[in-house]
Amino acid sequence: MMMKDLMMIFLGILILIIGLLVGIAFLVLMERKVLGYIQIRKGPNKLGLGGILQSFSDAIKLFTKEMIYPNYSNYLVYYFSPILSFMLTMLIWMVIPYYFNMVSFNLGILFILSCLSLGVYMVLVAGWSSNSNYSLLGALRALAQTISYEVSLAMILLSSIIMIMSFNMFYFENYQEKIWFLFMMYPLGLCLFSSMLAETNRTPFDFAEGESELVSGFNVEYSSGGFALIFLAEYGMILFMSMIFVIFYMGGYNLNLLFYLKLLFITFLFIWVRGTLPRYRYDKLMYLAWKSYLPISLNLLIFFLGFKIFLI
């Protein structure tokens, strides 16, 4: 019986990874299409019906290219950091509160925060091992940015955790039957969304890979498979952050069409922001984290703590 259970868990994880990879492929296509229409041009429209096979074509092209690496790079670390980054993104998806067969457990939120913290090391190691000034600068920027916003991100999530008094993500659905937390914690919801943008290095906080000043940032020396894995990890994290937002603030986890539409809407917001806003200034980015989001999240944390005690 034990062996059968393990096989079922393995099969479930395999299906999840395949589904996630297909989801990322269509997310990339959606981004290119939406950005195309924002900039009044066509997106990819040649391969397949309306360009639907473009992402798969790009993946085949990237993974069949020759892997080029700099002579002075720290080769082993340089080679394995994108792989570890991708594995970490896949690992973090395991704790989503599935109704069946998965690794859903009572301390899921703590596990998520731990994995998010580890993601910084992958970016830093990728930038350092390339032995290039541009990539090192990009990695240092990413490190400072991610660490700064992780503090406020944890504080913002803590307010929601205090409302349900558990680290288990199943409870969010029960507590949001009557009213979404987004309506109760609207300022925190906005702070969480922009912290997620900063956490995933997305526009307007994409200093780690700013083309105008750092060529391409921490991944400048990567090509072919290594670049593709970094790309997959980044977009997997965008999908994951969208799901976290929906679970925490927009009704919790329930397997129906509305849940996926909400997830799609938040992902669309990530793309919309990219097509609309110019890049922020770096010192302002830091001030925003330490002088705006942290005080707001701490004050509201104390408020919701008092609110919960009053309700009890």
Helices and strands as residue ranges (DSSP letters): H 2-38, G 49-51, H 54-64, H 75-92, G 93-95, H 108-129, H 133-164, H 171-175, H 181-184, H 186-199, G 207-209, H 211-214, G 217-219, H 224-249, H 257-276, H 282-287, I 288-293, H 294-311
